[in-house]
Amino acid sequence: MPKTGLMHSVTLQGIALFLAVATPIAQGDSCAVKGENFLLDPSFTERDDHGRLAHWRSLQHAGESSFEVTIENGELTIAKTGTQPWFMFRQSIKTEQLAGKKLAFDAELKFDLQPPAVASMFTLGGGLQLAAKPASSGRPLLRSSLNHEPRLGKVDWHAVQVVVQLPRRTGLIELGFAHQADGVLQIRQPTFRLVDESEQPCEITPLQF
């Protein structure tokens, strides 16, 4: 599975509207969703002609290989094996039809995660990560990273959700999972679907950069 040591840093400007302190989503407060799952290969099974995952890619902090990925029965497991502070497992969706729309990124997580022995400047834990970009540029218009609780400790399978209003200039969406702690993170049944507000309004998750 391909990995790269490149760490991309971005300067976020002109989006003061989205600057807010992350607020955890309480269990049972998830928004209703509808329609198709825009996430490709949610069971992590589709392969290309070279035997690699067709839609998912991995990325880690520069340095020695520090994370091990396994997939079994539709469950993705990411285990920390080295010293590097972060790992991402994600996919990119090129689409303009979702621009301006409200969507929910959901998944079930199970983990045994602890703060690393060496202090890290990154948000600690594991979970959902999403970024929206224009089709013509790599600079994010919106970014959400680990905006849910719990994200540390030892927790059995539980549902988490992040809700975003995509900017109207969105042409590319990157979404997946971040592992930024010591231990093991597991994911299953991820979805990215339109929010259904026919019964009641749904609040957007405050963003954390």
N, C-alpha and C positions, 0 to 999 in steps of 0.2 A: 504494500500500500504506500503511495507516494507521500513523502514528507519533505518539508523544506525548512531551512533555518532562517529564512527571511522574516523579519518582524516589521510589519508595516505600521508606521506612525502617521496619524492624520491630524490635521488642524481643523477643528470644527468652528465655523464662523457663520454668522447670520441665522442662527437657529436658537436664539435665546428663549423662544417660546417653549422649547422642549427641555430646557434645563430645569431639573427638579430632583429632589431627593427621592430615591426609590422607596415605594411603600409596598410591603409584602401583601400578597393576595391571600386572604384567609381561606381555609378549606370550606367548601360549600358556597363560595361566592363567585364561582366561575360563570362566565357569560355563556349564553346559548349560542350555538353555531348552526350553520346550514350549508347545504350544497356540497360540492366536490372537495376533496382534499387536494390542495395545490402542491403539497409536498410530494416529491418524486421518490418512489421506492421506500415507503415507510417501514417495510419489513427488512430492509438491508439485504436483499437477495439478488437483485438484478446485476448481471456481470456483462462486461464488454468482451470483445473478441480476444483480449489478452488475459481474461480471467480476473480482472480487477473490478471493483465496484463501479457500476456505470455512472452513478449520479453523486456519490459521496466522495469527498476528499478530506485528507487530514493535514494538519499544520501544527507545528510545535515551536516553542522558543528555540533560538539558536543554541547549538551545543550537542552533546551526545544524545542518542535516542533514549527517551526517558518515559515513554508510555507504550503500553501493549494493548492492541485492540483485538477482541474476539467477538464473533457473532454466532448465536445459536438459538434456534427456534424463534426468530424475530426479535431477539434481545441483544442489544449492543452493550458490550462491557469494555470500559476503558480503565486500565489499571496503571497506576504510577509505579515506574520501575527504576527511575533515575533521579537526577537532581534538578532538572529544568522546571521552571515554575508554571508553565501553562501549555495546554494542548487544545486544539479545536477540531471537531469533526463536523463538517458542514457540506452544504450544497448551494449552488447558485441557480436561481430561477430568473430567466430573462422574460419579462412581461411588462407591458404597459397597461393591460386591461385591469390590473388591480390598483393602479395609481389612484390616490384619493379615497380609497375604500378602507373600512375598518375590518381588521382581521384578528383572529385569535390563534396563537401558536400554543398548542397543547402537547403534553407528553406525560407518560408515567415514569417516575424515577425511583430508583432504589440505590442507596449508597452507604458507604462507610468511609467518611472523609474527615480528616483532621488537618489543622493548620500545619504547614511544613516546618521542619526543624530550623530551616534558614528563613529569616523574615523576607516577605515578598511585598512589592508595591502594588500588586494586582488584587482585585477583589477575591477573597478566599471562598472556595466552595466549588460546586459543580451544578450545571443545569443548562437552561435555555439561553441562546444567544441569537440576535437578529440584527441585521443592518439593511437599510434601504439606500440605494444609490441611483443617480441618474444614469441613463443609458450611455451618455457621452463622457462620463468622468468617474474616477474611482473614489472621489471624496464622498463620504456618507452624508446623507440628508437626515438620517435618523439612525440611532443605534441603541439597542437594549441588551444589557449583559447581566445575567444572573439576577434578574429582577423578581425574585420569588423567595419564599421561605417554606420549609427549611432549605438550606443549601450546604450545611455542614452537620457533622454528627453521624450517627448510625440510625438509618431510617429504612423501614420496609417500603414496599411499593406504594406510591401515592401520586395523585394527579397534581400537576402544576400548569399554570396558564399565564401567558403574557399577551396583552391586547394592545394593538397599535393602530393608529390612523396613518396610513401611508401618505407621504407628501405627493402632490399632484405631478411632480417631475420624476417620480420613481420609474425606472426602467429595468432595474436589477435588484433582486432581493437575495441576500446571503443569510441562511439560517441553519442552525444546528445546535451543537452542544459544546460547552466549555468545561474543562477539567483544570482547576486552579487550586489544588490542595494535594495532600498526601492521601493515598488510599484508592478505593475502587468506586467508580460511578457506572450505573447501569441505566439503560434507556429502552423503552418499548412504546409502541403504538403512538408515534408522533403524528400530529396533524396540523395543517395550516389552512384554516377555513374562514369564510365570511361570518361575521357576527350577525346574529339574528336578533333584532330589537323589536320584533313585532309584538312581544308581550311586555317587555320592560327595557328601559335604557341600560346601556352597558358602559362602564367607565373605562377610559384608557389607562393603562399602567403607566405611572410616571416613569420617565426614562432615567437611566444611569449610564454615564459614559466612562 
